[in-house]
Every structure is written in structure tokens, then in C-alpha cells.
Amino acid sequence: MDLAVVVHQSCTTFPRSETYGLVSQLRRAAISIPSNIAEGYARRSKQEYIYFLHVARGSLAEVETQLLLAQRVGYLPESAVADLQDRIEEIGRILHAVVAGLHRRMG
């Protein structure tokens, strides 16, 4: 959730012309990460939970790609993107560990 908040705040510096473009895509992808984790956790099976964790990882990759694009076109400074990438890497490691743990329990 913290990543989604920071991404949401970071988008306030983007030009108005991106409101329905990159801003919308980036915010939706960032919101998708905790939303899919929550939805998967609420499901009845570990297999469904794992599926939604994979979807969350896909959204995480989407956010990273969109942030790099925002940097390249000059909407975000390199330092802001570097901080967000650190958060993204940490979340990726956590998601990987949770999926691996669930697989071991199902084993």
C-alpha cells in the first residue's frame, strides 16, 4: 500500500496531458498490487492465493516499467525513480518469498 501511495503522489508532477495516459496507467497498476494481494488472501485456496500473488508481481513489473518511462521522458527525476525501484525490488523479494513458502506448504 505504501508503494501505491508514493506512486500516486509522484504522479502529481506529471503534465496535465498525461492525466488519462501514463498517470492513469501508473496509478491503476500501483493500486493493483495490494488489491490483488488482498483478493488472493481472501480466496479459499492456497492455489488461488498464489495466482493472485503472481498477478501482483506482474503489476509490480508494470509499475517499474512505467516509472522508467516517466523518467526517460522527463516527468520524474532519476533520484525519485531510484527510490521507487528500491521499494519495488523489496516488494518483489517479499512476493517471491511468500509464493515459495506457500508452495512448500502445499508440497
Secondary structure in CASP SS format (residue, H / E / C, confidence):
PFRMAT SS
TARGET T0000
AUTHOR 0000-0000-0000
METHOD secondary structure of the structure
MODEL  1
M C 1.00
D H 1.00
L H 1.00
A H 1.00
V H 1.00
V H 1.00
V H 1.00
H H 1.00
Q H 1.00
S H 1.00
C H 1.00
T H 1.00
T H 1.00
F C 1.00
P C 1.00
R H 1.00
S H 1.00
E H 1.00
T C 1.00
Y C 1.00
G C 1.00
L H 1.00
V H 1.00
S H 1.00
Q H 1.00
L H 1.00
R H 1.00
R H 1.00
A H 1.00
A H 1.00
I H 1.00
S H 1.00
I H 1.00
P H 1.00
S H 1.00
N H 1.00
I H 1.00
A H 1.00
E H 1.00
G H 1.00
Y H 1.00
A H 1.00
R C 1.00
R C 1.00
S C 1.00
K H 1.00
Q H 1.00
E H 1.00
Y H 1.00
I H 1.00
Y H 1.00
F H 1.00
L H 1.00
H H 1.00
V H 1.00
A H 1.00
R H 1.00
G H 1.00
S H 1.00
L H 1.00
A H 1.00
E H 1.00
V H 1.00
E H 1.00
T H 1.00
Q H 1.00
L H 1.00
L H 1.00
L H 1.00
A H 1.00
Q H 1.00
R H 1.00
V C 1.00
G C 1.00
Y C 1.00
L C 1.00
P C 1.00
E H 1.00
S H 1.00
A H 1.00
V H 1.00
A H 1.00
D H 1.00
L H 1.00
Q H 1.00
D H 1.00
R H 1.00
I H 1.00
E H 1.00
E H 1.00
I H 1.00
G H 1.00
R H 1.00
I H 1.00
L H 1.00
H H 1.00
A H 1.00
V H 1.00
V H 1.00
A H 1.00
G H 1.00
L H 1.00
H H 1.00
R H 1.00
R H 1.00
M H 1.00
G C 1.00
END
